[in-house]
Amino acid sequence: MFWFPLGNVLRAFGAIPLDRSKPGSSVSQAIAGFNENEEFYFGLAPEGTRSKTPGWKSGFYRIAEGAGVPIILGFFDYKRKRLGVGPMMTLTGDREADLDVIRSFYSGTSGRWPEKTCPIVFTR
């Protein structure tokens, strides 16, 4: 999301891109961001946009668990030309139950490339 011109806008609001050159460090970087800042907002897309995958990466869940913060669900519904923010959910620790809530929230939304939509399951 840090491409021009959106990257400039995000940086102006204090956003910082994760260092993706260090695999595995994103979760610890994000948790540190929550722990080191009184006010810290973190946004990411767990599904990705480049190609269809077997499921979602679990990093967002591990970040929320590790930092002890809730998750706020959001969406871009391309088919209906709408975007929004959903409920704030506190994780229960039961990954499957939490994923059921997430699946329910996203049912009925459609991305720009529906053929690339993957199931809401954790792949790692």
C-alpha positions in Angstrom: 0.0 0.0 0.0 3.0 2.3 0.1 3.0 3.0 -3.6 2.8 6.6 -4.9 0.7 8.6 -4.1 -1.0 6.6 -1.3 2.4 5.9 0.3 3.0 9.6 0.8 -0.5 10.1 2.4 0.0 7.0 4.7 3.5 8.3 5.8 2.0 11.7 6.5 -0.4 10.1 9.0 2.5 8.3 10.6 2.2 4.9 8.9 5.3 2.7 8.6 5.7 -0.1 6.1 6.8 -3.5 7.5 10.3 -4.6 6.5 9.3 -7.6 4.3 12.9 -8.4 3.5 13.2 -10.2 6.8 10.8 -13.1 6.7 9.1 -14.0 10.0 9.9 -10.6 11.6 6.6 -8.9 10.6 4.7 -10.3 13.6 7.4 -9.3 16.1 7.7 -5.8 14.5 4.0 -5.2 14.8 3.8 -6.5 18.4 6.7 -4.2 19.2 4.9 -1.3 17.6 1.9 -1.9 19.9 4.1 -2.3 23.0 6.3 0.8 22.3 3.5 3.3 21.4 0.7 4.6 23.5 -1.4 5.0 20.4 -0.8 2.6 17.5 -3.0 1.4 14.7 -2.1 -1.4 12.4 -3.8 -2.4 9.2 -3.2 -5.3 6.9 -4.9 -7.7 4.5 -4.4 -11.3 5.6 -5.6 -12.7 2.3 -3.3 -10.8 -0.1 -4.2 -9.7 -3.6 -1.7 -11.2 -6.0 -3.0 -14.8 -6.5 -5.3 -17.3 -5.1 -3.9 -19.1 -2.1 -5.1 -22.1 0.0 -6.1 -19.7 2.9 -5.1 -16.8 5.0 -1.8 -16.2 6.8 -2.3 -16.2 10.6 0.0 -13.2 11.3 -2.8 -10.8 12.0 -4.2 -13.3 14.6 -0.8 -13.8 16.2 -0.2 -10.1 16.3 -3.5 -9.4 18.1 -2.8 -12.3 20.5 0.8 -11.2 21.2 -0.1 -7.5 21.7 -3.3 -8.2 23.6 -5.3 -6.0 21.2 -8.7 -6.5 19.5 -9.2 -6.9 15.8 -11.4 -4.6 13.8 -12.7 -6.1 10.6 -13.0 -4.0 7.5 -13.8 -4.6 3.9 -13.8 -3.3 0.3 -16.9 -4.8 -1.4 -16.0 -4.2 -5.1 -19.2 -5.7 -6.5 -21.5 -3.4 -4.5 -19.1 -0.4 -4.6 -18.9 0.0 -0.8 -16.4 -0.2 1.9 -16.8 -0.4 5.6 -15.6 -1.2 9.1 -17.2 -3.9 11.1 -17.2 -5.0 14.7 -14.3 -4.9 17.0 -13.6 -8.5 18.1 -11.6 -9.6 21.1 -10.0 -13.0 20.4 -11.2 -15.9 22.4 -8.1 -18.0 21.8 -10.2 -20.6 20.0 -9.0 -20.0 16.5 -11.7 -21.9 14.7 -14.5 -20.1 16.7 -12.9 -16.8 15.9 -12.6 -17.7 12.2 -16.3 -18.6 12.2 -17.1 -15.0 13.3 -14.8 -13.6 10.6 -16.3 -15.9 7.9 -19.8 -14.8 8.9 -18.7 -11.1 8.7 -17.2 -11.5 5.2 -20.0 -13.6 3.7 -21.7 -11.7 1.0 -18.7 -9.4 0.2 -16.9 -9.6 -3.0 -13.4 -8.5 -3.9 -12.3 -7.0 -7.2 -11.0 -10.4 -8.4 -13.5 -13.0 -6.9 -11.7 -15.8 -8.7 -8.7 -15.1 -6.4 -10.7 -15.3 -3.2 -9.4 -18.0 -0.9 -11.2 -19.7 1.9 -11.0 -18.2 5.4 -8.7 -20.8 7.0 -5.2 -20.4 8.3 -2.4 -21.8 6.1 0.3 -21.2 8.7 
